[in-house]
Amino acid sequence: MKENLLKKLREENKYAPDLVAAKIDATPEEYLKIESGEKQLNLLQAAQLGDLYDINPRHLLDLAETINYNIGSNSRTIYANNYYEKKEN
């Protein structure tokens, strides 16, 4: 999930891999390994990418496999294979 999301976010924002790599203090080669899933993000890199893309970093760390919403008497579970949300203000 994470590697598809990273690539999708980068392409949607029209960022070159070397620009994103510079934001997380990595070489373009290292970043592309992260994007392809060969290498894992660390917490600092996830936080930096969360700031860059304005999303919660937990979505980049595979910590959000499902999201539960409880609103009044209604509750829902969203299975989050390609889901991400912007950070709350």
C-alpha positions in Angstrom: 0.0 0.0 0.0 2.6 2.6 1.1 4.7 2.4 -2.1 1.7 2.9 -4.3 0.5 5.8 -2.2 3.9 7.5 -2.3 4.1 7.3 -6.0 0.5 8.4 -6.4 1.1 11.4 -4.2 4.3 12.4 -5.9 2.8 12.1 -9.4 -0.4 14.0 -8.4 1.7 16.8 -7.0 4.0 16.7 -10.1 7.1 16.4 -8.0 10.3 14.9 -9.4 11.9 12.1 -7.3 14.9 14.2 -6.6 12.8 17.0 -5.1 11.0 14.6 -2.7 14.3 12.9 -1.9 15.8 16.3 -0.9 12.8 16.9 1.5 13.6 13.7 3.4 17.4 14.1 3.2 17.9 11.1 1.0 19.4 10.5 -2.4 17.0 10.1 -5.4 18.0 6.4 -5.6 17.2 5.9 -1.9 13.9 7.6 -2.3 12.9 5.5 -5.3 13.7 2.4 -3.2 11.4 3.6 -0.6 8.7 4.4 -3.2 9.1 0.9 -4.7 8.9 -0.8 -1.3 12.6 -2.1 -1.3 13.4 0.1 1.7 11.2 1.3 4.6 10.5 4.9 5.7 11.7 5.8 9.1 9.5 7.9 11.4 11.2 11.2 10.6 10.9 10.6 6.8 7.2 9.8 7.2 6.7 13.0 9.2 8.5 15.0 6.5 6.5 13.5 3.7 3.3 14.0 5.7 4.1 17.7 5.9 5.0 17.8 2.2 1.7 16.2 1.1 -0.4 17.5 4.0 -1.5 14.1 5.2 -1.2 12.2 8.4 2.2 10.3 8.4 0.5 7.2 9.9 -0.9 6.6 6.4 2.6 6.3 5.1 3.8 3.9 7.7 1.1 1.3 7.1 -0.5 2.0 10.5 -3.9 2.7 9.0 -5.2 -0.5 7.5 -8.7 0.3 8.5 -10.4 3.4 9.7 -13.4 3.3 12.0 -16.0 6.1 12.2 -18.5 6.3 15.0 -21.0 9.0 14.5 -24.0 8.8 16.8 -25.7 5.5 16.3 -23.9 5.0 12.9 -20.6 3.3 12.6 -18.5 2.4 9.6 -15.2 0.7 8.8 -13.3 1.8 5.7 -10.7 -0.6 4.5 -7.9 1.6 3.5 -5.8 0.1 0.7 -5.7 3.3 -1.3 -7.3 5.7 1.1 -5.6 8.7 2.7 -7.0 11.8 4.3 -5.6 15.3 4.9 -4.4 16.1 8.3 -6.9 17.6 10.7 -6.3 21.2 11.6 
